[in-house]
């Protein structure tokens, strides 16, 4: 791993932790992205403004990098590309996104809510959910690369 890549990862982790801490400290809310987005889209009431601000903050980061011309976090391998196309194609990416959404519904949360906030609070339920997330992710990578003939 490159030094710059490690520094970017550490900075990203610090910012995620800071955002989760600020949200918990200021509003008493867990920074679970799937719950925040779901509440923004499907709930009515006073929680919508902070949910909208949170989601806009998440999606504006890459836009700011593009506008400033910084090449931080470009995973495409081509400095001229923004992110790069998924190796398995757009249709597979959409199916994967739907499956992740289904999983967050079944697991009553996502990796940000359980893995970042819940584990930090030493929640046994969140620790179990995070363990399941990681094991299923490992199984998925193994199956897609070794059983289904995906890229290595």
N, C-alpha and C positions, 0 to 999 in steps of 0.2 A: 504494500500500500504506500502510495506517495505521501509525503509529509503534508502537502497542501490538502489532499483528500482527507487525511486524518483530522486536520484542523477544521475543515469545513464540517465534518461529521460531529466533532466535539461542539463547535459553535451551534450547529443545528440542534443538538441535544440540549444544550443550555437554553436556547430560545424556546424549545418545546416545554421544558421544565418551568421556565419563567412564565410562559403564557398560562400553563396549567395552574401554577401557584397564584398568579394574579386573578384568574377567573374564580378560583376557590376562595381566595381571600376577599375579593371585592363583592362577589355575588353569591358565594356559597354553592357554586355549581361545579360539577365535574366536567372536564374538557373532553367529553366523549364526542368525537366528530360525527358519528352516525346519528346519535341522539340530537345533537345540535341541529344538524341538517334536517332531520325528520321533523323536529319541532318547528323549524322555520317554514317548511313546506306544508305541513298538515295541521298545525295548531294555530289557534287564534288567541289573541290576548297580549298582555304586557311583556311577554318574553321575546317577542319577535325582534325588537330593535337590537338587543345585545347579540342575539343569534345571527342577525344579518351582518352586524359589524364583525363578528368573529369569522364568519364564512368569507366575507370580503377581504379580511386581513390575510386569510390563508391563500386565496386565489390571486391576490395582488402581488405577492412576493415574486413569483416567476415573471409577471409582467414588468415589475420594476427592474429585474435583472436584464430583461430583453431591452427595455428602454435605455438603460445605462450602458448597454453593450458588454456587460460583464459575462464571462463564460463560466460562471460558477455552477456546478451541478449539472452540466451538460452531459448526458449519458449516451448521446448518439455516436460519439466517436468522430463526428464531423463538426468542426468548430463553426461552420456556417449554419448548421441545423439547430433548431430550438431544443427539441427533445429527441427526435428520431422516431421512426415508425416501429411499432411492436414487431418483433421477429416472427411471431406466429400469425400476424395479420390482425386487421381491425376487428373482424367478426369474432375471433377468439378472445380479443381483449374485451369486447362488449359482453360476451358470455361470462368471462372471468369476473368482470365487474358486477354482473347480476348475481353470480354465485357468492361473491363477497357480501353483497347486500343481503342476500338470503341468510348467510351465516351470521351477520350481525344481528339480524332479527331473531334467529334461533338461539344465539348466545347472549341475548339481551345486552348487547354492547359490542364495542370494537376494541382494537388494540390500543387506541388512545385512551379510552375510558377505563378499560380493565388493565391494560399493560403499563400505562404510564401512571394514571391516577390511582387505580385500585391497588396495584402492587405497592406503590408508595405509601398507601394507607394501611398496608399489611392485611388487606381483605382476603380471607381464605377463598371466597367465591371468585374474586378477580385473579388470584394466583392459579386456581384450577382452570379458569377460562383461558388465561394466557398460556398455560402449559398445553392445553388442547389446541389453541391457535398455532403454536410453534410446531407441535407434532403433526398437525394436518398440513401445514406449509411444507414441512420436510417430506412428508409422504407425497404430496402433490408434485414437488420438484422431482422426486425420484421417479414417480410414475410417468410424468410428462417427458422426462429426458431418457429414461431407460426402457420403459415399456411402450410408450406411444411414439417413440422415434423423434423427439424434439431435439433442439440444439443442446450441445453439452456445455 
